[in-house]
């Protein structure tokens, strides 16, 4: 949850730096509202509820697995800052690559992307990367989690077409 939101916000923050903090947003207004709910939320819920590293029998017979939570070995300040810096590096990469590709690729009339098209390109990369990272973290690959990722990414293109 922290990673995907830091990624999303830091891209906008880096753009603010490049635009001299003018207040110009890179995305349209409606797209801010649906990032957590439509494009990245359901996969996190699925991961939290149904992804298991070990079987139920292993959990019941091996109390060592419960000590991980008690000792804060997985969720602590060090891990938080590692994920924070990871999201910042990827946000810089997304905005750098997206702006570079939007400037060197011409559209039909010979011009480069428009401002809003470049913003949607950046946003699409945020959605893709957030979903791919959580898919990479999963231990059980069922058809359901891959279907959820596909639906979340596809919903971006469907909503972009209609709005």
Secondary structure by P-SEA (a helix, b strand, c coil): caaaaaaaaaaaaaaaaaacccccccccaaaaaccccccccaaaaaaacccccccaaaaaacccccccccccccccaaaaaaaaaaaaaaaaaaaaaaaaaaaaccccccccccaaaaaaaaaaaaaaaaaaaaaaacccccaaaaaaaaaaaaaaaaaaaac
